[in-house]
Structures are given as structure tokens and as C-alpha cells.
């Protein structure tokens, strides 16, 4: 019997997270949907199931090790171990140095970076056992440069980029493709092009990363709408 194809998307909302789930479901993957709020997950599962796919709901706090471990254990029991996992969780925390509390700063880092570390620890063991897998991280322009009043957001994204680089060098030789996607621009809901990024077009980029041959893996790429200045 064929092993079921499973994808996990951590950080599912109505934009990119939903588009990623739909894109992998379209290829026959059972998709584990992860978000802090379960209410964000129901519409995505309904859409996938209406199209004939399969999806499971796994509400969890990506910054809490016990919460995430429990959710991934349920995913493995329900659908199987994911061969592809996308860390898409983020929070947009903005404020100057004297406006940000230490608690808000730490929370932004935990969501932006720590959650990616905890997620990787949940999915990598099975990938190593299989000898293959894909681990994708959603980044932002802030991963490359910190802007005024964006210290909290940038620190999380800088850290996530460093995590992706380190994991790519550690895990790539063992068959696991790790890639970081720098999203340079605002993600729309699908109809605002050309000034915003289309979630479905972004999801196609993630799918192509997953499909890359090991002889030509991308570790990092950047995407932006055509009019975006860079």
C-alpha cells in the first residue's frame, strides 16, 4: 500500500496559509492545518474537502512546545508524518524602542523564530528516517534589513532566516530540502495585482520549491510584485 502524502502548514489564515493548503491538497496531499485559532481553520478545511481533498484541524500555539508537540502527535496519528512542512506563522509587531515592552518584543521573536525551531523538531525525525523531506520557511523583507520601528518584527525574521540557513547546511546532505522565502511586499487576497502579491501565485512558488530536484535545490529566493521598488 502506498504511503499517504502529507503536508503540514503551520500558520493558516485566509491569505497565504490557506493558499498553501489548497495548493498541496490539489496534488493529492492530506494537509494538516495549524493555527492558534481554530476558527481560522474551518473554512480552509471545508474548501479543501469540497474539492475532494482531505485536511485535519490542529489548533496549537506554535511558540509553546507542549502545545505544538501534542498537535503534531495528533497529525501523525490521523494522517501520517508530513513529508513537507511549511512554517508560515508570523505577527506584525511595530513600535519604536521606547514603545515596545520586553514582553511584546519577546513574543514577536517567539512567533517569528522560535516557532520555526519547534516546528522543525517535530517533523525532521521522520524525514531523516525516510531520507527525504521539505521544510519551507516564510520570511519577509525584514529578514534582510531592519527598518525604523520594526525591531521586533525584524529580529524574529532575521532569526528565522538564520535558522533556515543552518538547517539547510545540516540537513541538506541528509536528503531534506530547507528553503527560506523572502516575501518583499504586501500579500493580497487574490484580486489586487499588480500592487500586491497573489496568495495563489506565492503558493505555486512554494510548490515548485518542494518539487525541485536535489541536484539543483534553492536555499533562498525572494518574490515581489512587479511594481515593487527594491
Secondary structure by P-SEA (a helix, b strand, c coil): cccbbbbbbccccccaaaaaaaaaaaaccbbbbbcccccccaaaaaaaaaacbbbbbbbcccccaaaaaaaaaaaaaccccccbbbbccccccccccccccaaaaaaaaaaacaaaaaaaaacaaaaaaaccbbbbbbbccccccccccaaaaaaaaaaaaaaaaaaaaacccccbbbbbbbbcccccccccccccccaaaaaaaaaaaaaccccccccbbbbbcccccc
